[in-house]
Amino acid sequence: MRAEVAVVGAGIIGSLAAYELAKRGIAVLLLDAGKEGAATLASAGMLAPYPEGLSGELLEASLFGLAYYQELLAELFERGFPVEAGFSGTHVVALSEGEKAAWRAEEPLPYPVRGGQGARRFPGGYVNPRALREAFLALLRGMGVGVVRAQVEGVKEGRVFWGEGEARARFVLLAVGAWGGRFGLGVRPLRGEALLLEGEAPPAPLFAGDGYLLPREGGVYVGATSREGWAEGVDLFGLRWLADYAHERFPPLEGARFRGVLWGYRPLGELFVGEVEEGIYAATGHGRNGVLLAPWTAKRLLGLMGVEG
C-alpha cells in the first residue's frame, strides 16, 4: 500500500485530519486498530472552552474549533450526513454562594438542580463524537480513501507495519490517543465512565459540581469519572458514582430509565502536536478536550506538512 499520508488512529482527530487532507486531493490511508476503550466512542463531545478553564493559545484554539464545527456540520448536512450537535452555549451551575461569586453565576437555572444557587452561560455547545466519526468514515470511503482495520506495530522512515501488512507514505500521522506510549509518546490512560439515561435533558451542556449533563440521542449523557490506569469497562464504583450524582443532584432524573454505560481512555499527558521524527507527526495529550481541540490540531498538522489551508 502507498499513500501520501498514512494516518494511524481513526478517532475524531485522526479521521478529521484524514478528511481535511482528502478534501485537498491528498492521497490518504487511514489505519485504525478498533480498540475497545477508544476515547471518541465514549466522549461527551463537550465544546466548553470557558468551563474547562482554558486560556491563552489553548483558548484561541478552542474558539477556532467552536466556529469550525458549526461550518463543518452544515457541510456534512448538505452532503447527507446530519450529526447531532448544539451551539446554544454551556451552563455552569453554582452549588454554593462561593461558587456563585467565583463564576458570577447570576442567571436563573436552565434546568432543575438540587442546591443550585444560580447559573452562568458561556459560548459553547456539544457534538456527538461517535456520530461525527461515522460520518467521516463514510465520507472518506466515498472519496476513495483506504480505511483499514489494523493494529500498527511500528513506524519507521516512511513505512508503517502491522501484522502481515505494510504501507509506505511520505508522511505519517500518529493520532493514537492513550496508546501513544507504544510509539514512545509521553501519554498515559485516564479512564472515564459515563451513564446514558432516558430522561429529560438540559437544553445545553450543564456543569454542576464534579459532573455534567448534556443531551444525547433523545436522552441524557451523565459524566464522568476519572481514574488512571488500564482497567477496562465500567465498574461498580463508577456506576454508583454516576447514578448517585444524577439521582441526588437533578430532580428530573430521579425516575429516569437506564439506557447504557460508556467508557474510554483519555490520553493524559503534555499536549503535543508536531513532528517527532522526519516525516512522522504526532497529536497527543489532549486529555478531555480532544474533540474541542481537534479542528485546531488538524489545521496545525496540515500546516506542518505543507498542505495549504
Legacy VTK file of the C-alpha trace (Angstrom):
# vtk DataFile Version 3.0
C-alpha trace
ASCII
DATASET POLYDATA
POINTS 309 float
0.000 0.000 0.000
1.135 3.525 -0.763
-0.173 6.949 0.197
0.988 10.494 0.570
-0.129 10.486 4.215
-0.773 7.461 6.446
-2.943 8.372 9.427
-2.736 5.957 12.346
-5.834 6.197 14.528
-9.402 6.933 13.418
-10.715 8.829 16.407
-12.001 12.360 15.893
-8.503 13.818 15.493
-7.275 11.194 13.043
-10.462 10.964 10.994
-10.854 14.752 10.848
-7.253 15.196 9.693
-7.763 12.481 7.059
-10.947 14.183 5.863
-9.282 17.584 5.537
-6.357 16.032 3.664
-8.615 14.096 1.297
-10.667 17.227 0.560
-7.450 18.821 -0.701
-6.710 15.962 -3.059
-4.045 14.321 -0.876
-3.816 10.516 -1.131
-4.598 9.272 2.402
-4.567 5.879 4.095
-6.422 5.652 7.420
-5.452 2.817 9.777
-7.326 2.001 12.959
-6.960 -0.841 15.468
-10.597 -0.680 16.553
-9.562 -0.924 20.191
-12.152 -1.108 22.926
-11.868 1.942 25.127
-11.159 4.411 22.322
-11.916 7.871 23.707
-14.035 9.046 20.755
-16.610 6.289 21.230
-17.274 7.300 24.839
-16.626 11.031 24.741
-19.260 13.571 25.715
-18.196 15.781 22.806
-18.305 18.845 25.032
-17.364 22.141 23.395
-16.823 24.188 26.532
-13.695 26.392 26.385
-14.518 28.555 29.396
-15.895 25.964 31.865
-12.822 23.826 31.057
-10.632 26.722 32.235
-8.668 27.093 29.003
-6.637 30.242 28.433
-4.045 31.755 26.116
-3.268 29.796 22.955
-5.492 26.885 24.006
-8.469 29.205 24.451
-7.870 30.622 20.980
-7.539 27.086 19.629
-10.805 26.027 21.255
-12.699 29.072 19.961
-11.401 28.251 16.482
-12.778 24.727 16.941
-16.142 26.031 18.101
-16.555 28.139 14.959
-15.156 25.389 12.715
-17.663 22.776 13.903
-20.629 24.947 13.023
-19.387 25.298 9.439
-18.325 21.641 9.225
-21.666 20.263 10.415
-23.512 22.425 7.906
-21.238 20.980 5.219
-21.861 17.405 6.388
-25.609 18.010 6.495
-25.566 19.202 2.890
-23.677 16.024 1.953
-26.341 13.859 3.588
-24.753 13.257 6.981
-26.646 15.054 9.756
-24.772 14.897 13.068
-26.326 15.620 16.456
-24.962 18.867 17.878
-25.948 22.093 19.624
-24.341 25.513 19.869
-26.628 27.415 22.232
-23.943 27.634 24.929
-22.770 25.801 28.029
-24.023 26.465 31.545
-22.157 26.355 34.847
-24.360 25.968 37.932
-23.181 27.360 41.251
-23.812 24.987 44.165
-22.724 27.407 46.888
-22.501 31.129 47.482
-18.732 30.874 46.995
-19.134 29.289 43.562
-21.811 31.827 42.711
-19.395 34.660 43.359
-16.472 32.942 41.628
-18.429 32.166 38.445
-20.589 35.318 38.591
-23.486 32.878 38.260
-26.384 35.331 38.405
-28.674 33.815 35.751
-31.693 31.636 36.567
-31.107 27.889 36.451
-31.767 26.496 32.954
-32.608 23.058 34.413
-33.729 21.915 37.877
-30.627 21.354 40.034
-30.897 20.495 43.695
-28.836 23.026 45.644
-28.372 25.301 42.640
-27.653 28.939 43.547
-27.692 30.345 40.012
-26.058 29.759 36.677
-23.855 31.384 34.091
-23.967 30.775 30.361
-20.795 30.672 28.252
-20.293 30.337 24.483
-20.057 26.670 23.551
-22.068 23.575 22.836
-21.590 19.908 22.027
-21.326 17.415 19.185
-21.929 13.670 19.169
-18.395 12.271 18.588
-19.465 8.755 17.635
-21.893 10.059 15.000
-19.296 12.531 13.712
-16.690 9.801 13.353
-19.140 7.558 11.482
-19.867 10.424 9.085
-16.152 10.983 8.447
-15.522 7.297 7.767
-18.445 7.049 5.342
-17.334 10.183 3.501
-13.714 9.024 3.346
-14.701 5.680 1.836
-16.870 7.524 -0.663
-13.863 9.686 -1.584
-11.805 6.565 -2.303
-9.706 6.711 0.863
-8.477 3.356 2.147
-9.795 2.712 5.661
-8.019 -0.348 7.042
-8.591 -2.236 10.280
-5.044 -2.818 11.539
-3.094 -2.532 14.779
0.042 -0.710 13.723
3.106 -2.119 15.452
5.825 0.167 14.160
6.605 3.284 12.159
9.988 3.999 10.592
11.271 6.139 7.715
8.027 6.406 5.816
6.975 2.823 6.470
4.097 1.632 8.664
3.989 -2.003 9.831
1.169 -4.191 11.154
0.767 -7.954 11.327
1.324 -9.179 7.780
0.840 -5.743 6.271
2.918 -2.697 5.444
2.313 0.729 3.931
4.640 3.380 2.581
3.893 7.065 2.908
5.660 10.389 2.615
4.162 11.492 5.935
2.843 9.503 8.898
0.455 10.964 11.453
0.101 9.240 14.828
-3.288 10.026 16.365
-3.478 7.020 18.660
-4.818 8.616 21.842
-3.992 6.895 25.116
-1.965 4.226 23.296
0.727 6.748 22.362
3.177 5.167 24.800
3.564 2.262 22.339
5.230 4.743 19.981
7.372 6.470 22.589
4.957 9.356 23.158
4.571 10.782 26.653
0.966 9.862 27.344
-0.890 7.575 29.735
-4.535 6.481 30.094
-7.134 8.234 32.216
-10.299 6.134 32.224
-13.610 7.951 32.116
-17.036 6.388 32.613
-20.398 7.868 31.656
-24.062 6.965 32.001
-26.799 7.156 29.364
-30.362 7.673 30.580
-33.797 8.003 29.037
-34.950 11.207 30.642
-35.335 14.945 30.358
-32.099 16.527 29.169
-30.930 20.077 29.804
-31.229 22.438 26.819
-27.423 22.567 26.547
-24.386 21.108 28.352
-24.623 21.821 32.051
-21.782 21.625 34.590
-22.697 21.198 38.261
-20.102 20.246 40.847
-17.952 17.277 39.860
-20.031 16.204 36.887
-22.095 17.355 33.950
-25.126 16.592 31.787
-25.836 17.087 28.117
-28.336 15.906 25.504
-27.526 12.655 23.721
-29.729 10.907 21.146
-33.023 11.929 22.730
-31.838 11.176 26.261
-29.205 12.321 28.721
-25.449 11.789 28.923
-24.196 11.903 32.539
-20.452 12.162 33.091
-17.886 11.459 34.135
-15.494 9.577 36.397
-11.742 9.997 36.129
-9.236 7.301 37.142
-5.777 6.470 35.857
-4.822 3.031 34.593
-5.766 0.420 32.017
-8.652 -1.163 33.944
-11.423 -1.933 31.450
-15.120 -1.238 31.469
-17.409 0.404 33.987
-17.045 -0.978 37.488
-19.435 -0.818 40.445
-17.701 2.222 41.942
-18.059 4.218 38.733
-21.642 3.138 38.126
-22.627 4.001 41.689
-20.994 7.445 41.498
-22.737 8.290 38.229
-26.131 7.030 39.410
-25.886 8.849 42.748
-24.764 12.051 41.052
-27.698 12.006 38.608
-30.285 10.969 41.202
-29.222 13.236 44.053
-28.417 16.374 42.041
-31.109 16.509 39.329
-34.821 16.016 40.232
-35.911 15.345 36.606
-33.663 12.265 36.553
-34.957 10.592 39.726
-37.138 8.224 37.704
-35.054 8.142 34.536
-34.705 4.761 32.847
-31.282 3.224 32.278
-30.094 3.133 28.668
-26.434 2.142 28.924
-22.907 2.984 30.001
-19.856 4.233 28.142
-16.178 4.139 28.996
-12.934 5.111 27.375
-9.338 6.170 27.971
-8.497 9.846 27.786
-4.884 10.500 26.699
-3.310 12.159 29.711
0.000 13.991 29.344
1.522 17.154 27.968
-0.282 18.361 24.859
1.913 17.823 21.814
1.127 18.434 18.149
4.234 18.320 15.987
6.999 16.353 14.317
8.654 13.591 16.348
10.962 12.350 13.580
11.465 13.415 9.995
8.161 12.866 8.251
6.452 11.458 11.369
3.971 13.657 13.209
2.024 13.082 16.390
-1.015 14.566 18.091
-1.263 13.517 21.710
-2.056 14.588 25.283
-5.391 16.296 24.586
-6.947 14.840 27.757
-10.659 15.590 27.990
-10.510 18.240 25.261
-9.721 16.077 22.240
-12.968 16.831 20.386
-12.809 20.531 21.201
-9.198 20.892 20.023
-9.413 18.522 17.040
-10.002 21.256 14.411
-7.014 23.304 15.621
-4.929 20.125 15.770
-5.807 19.146 12.205
-5.093 22.656 10.946
-1.707 22.689 12.670
-0.764 19.268 11.286
-1.731 20.207 7.748
0.369 23.332 8.077
3.392 21.364 9.296
3.033 19.038 6.307
2.957 21.993 3.960
-0.644 21.470 2.892
-2.315 24.781 2.046
-5.113 25.825 4.421
LINES 1 310
309 0 1 2 3 4 5 6 7 8 9 10 11 12 13 14 15 16 17 18 19 20 21 22 23 24 25 26 27 28 29 30 31 32 33 34 35 36 37 38 39 40 41 42 43 44 45 46 47 48 49 50 51 52 53 54 55 56 57 58 59 60 61 62 63 64 65 66 67 68 69 70 71 72 73 74 75 76 77 78 79 80 81 82 83 84 85 86 87 88 89 90 91 92 93 94 95 96 97 98 99 100 101 102 103 104 105 106 107 108 109 110 111 112 113 114 115 116 117 118 119 120 121 122 123 124 125 126 127 128 129 130 131 132 133 134 135 136 137 138 139 140 141 142 143 144 145 146 147 148 149 150 151 152 153 154 155 156 157 158 159 160 161 162 163 164 165 166 167 168 169 170 171 172 173 174 175 176 177 178 179 180 181 182 183 184 185 186 187 188 189 190 191 192 193 194 195 196 197 198 199 200 201 202 203 204 205 206 207 208 209 210 211 212 213 214 215 216 217 218 219 220 221 222 223 224 225 226 227 228 229 230 231 232 233 234 235 236 237 238 239 240 241 242 243 244 245 246 247 248 249 250 251 252 253 254 255 256 257 258 259 260 261 262 263 264 265 266 267 268 269 270 271 272 273 274 275 276 277 278 279 280 281 282 283 284 285 286 287 288 289 290 291 292 293 294 295 296 297 298 299 300 301 302 303 304 305 306 307 308
